[in-house]
């Protein structure tokens, strides 16, 4: 039986990312939407089996911004269905707000732009000390009922489980090297923020840590999709 994945994007050009590639390999047909460009988001009964919400340079708390209010309405409708979900950066923050957590710049005002190590709270899913690519200066609280799986020194909720087959990532382990470089050329102010790594440091760290990060995210995505398959089969019974 054909399965359909709703994939919500915010950046142009479309990122060549590991998460979308994993959905394709798993046999999902992709329904790509750009709500901030005016694309409508589907009703939860439109036949989508799984949802992937990518990151953005937009402020998810600004519901007056183009497309953001619609995303909030969409996730309010999607969540009660119990269907699988993966939110990356913007997508993590969107789910956190829905579940009663808060999103914003932390008091320390330090950013994470570059490669930073994680502390694992669930070694079976996230190896301790793994360095991952980050691009943010906002963070999310741990929403009520959510489980922290990994944290960084400055942002404690880096990998979060919201429930069966529902996860959030603050980090951008899914992005390839070309998209990382594109972000640096698009968001030129990012690497100048306090706590951020400069371009030279990011390139040097990428040479050492990109491959272990890519190996990990592919394992993580595989675990998510296996759990999603089990969740879908259980709900169909």
QUIWOKA-V833874 format. One record per residue. PSI is psi in degrees with one decimal (* if undefined). Layout:
PSI / PSI
This chain:
132.4 / 141.1 / 144.5 / 135.3 / 128.7 / 123.1 / 116.5 / 122.5 / 161.1 / -9.7 / 144.4 / 140.5 / 162.5 / 127.6 / 143.0 / 91.2 / 154.3 / -30.0 / -47.6 / -40.0 / -36.8 / -37.8 / -42.1 / -45.9 / -31.8 / -0.9 / 10.2 / 141.2 / 132.3 / 133.2 / 100.2 / 131.0 / 144.9 / 81.5 / -32.3 / -10.6 / 6.7 / -2.1 / 131.5 / 149.5 / 141.9 / 158.0 / 153.9 / -15.8 / 17.7 / 1.8 / 10.4 / 136.8 / -20.3 / 154.3 / 137.4 / 121.0 / 115.3 / 174.0 / 174.7 / 172.4 / 6.4 / 160.0 / 112.6 / -17.5 / -10.3 / 82.2 / -4.9 / -7.8 / 152.9 / 124.4 / -21.5 / -42.1 / -38.6 / -36.6 / -40.5 / -41.2 / -38.9 / -47.4 / -30.1 / -34.7 / -34.3 / -41.0 / -43.8 / -13.8 / -21.7 / 5.2 / 156.7 / 152.2 / 138.6 / 120.3 / 127.0 / 119.3 / -96.5 / -42.4 / -36.8 / -46.1 / -37.2 / -46.1 / -37.4 / -44.6 / -41.6 / -40.2 / 5.8 / 6.1 / 177.2 / 157.2 / 137.5 / -178.7 / 131.4 / 165.0 / -31.3 / -17.6 / 17.8 / 140.6 / 165.7 / 104.0 / 106.7 / -151.0 / 122.8 / 146.5 / 149.5 / 146.7 / 124.4 / 138.2 / 4.1 / 77.0 / -24.2 / -23.2 / -31.7 / 118.7 / 138.9 / 136.4 / -1.8 / 131.2 / 131.8 / 155.3 / 133.5 / 152.3 / 75.2 / 157.2 / 6.0 / 153.9 / 172.1 / 141.0 / 166.6 / 112.7 / 151.3 / 129.1 / -10.6 / 160.0 / 127.4 / 124.4 / -27.1 / 151.1 / 165.4 / 174.8 / -32.8 / -26.4 / 106.2 / -13.9 / 79.3 / -40.1 / 123.9 / 139.7 / 126.0 / -17.3 / -172.5 / 121.1 / 27.4 / 115.0 / 160.3 / 141.8 / 125.0 / -32.2 / 168.9 / 56.0 / -14.7 / -19.1 / 139.4 / 173.2 / -37.7 / -40.7 / -34.2 / -44.1 / -37.2 / -42.2 / -41.5 / -32.8 / -24.7 / -46.6 / 73.1 / -21.1 / -22.1 / -56.1 / -4.6 / -5.3 / 153.0 / 132.1 / -16.0 / 152.0 / 142.8 / 173.3 / -38.8 / -45.8 / -41.3 / -43.2 / -41.2 / -41.7 / -34.2 / -37.9 / -33.5 / -36.0 / -10.0 / -46.9 / -45.9 / -36.9 / -44.6 / -40.1 / -41.2 / -47.6 / -32.8 / -37.1 / -42.6 / -45.2 / -37.2 / -41.6 / -40.6 / -46.1 / -32.8 / -42.7 / -37.6 / -41.4 / -42.1 / -38.6 / -41.6 / -42.2 / -39.5 / -41.6 / -21.5 / -16.7 / *
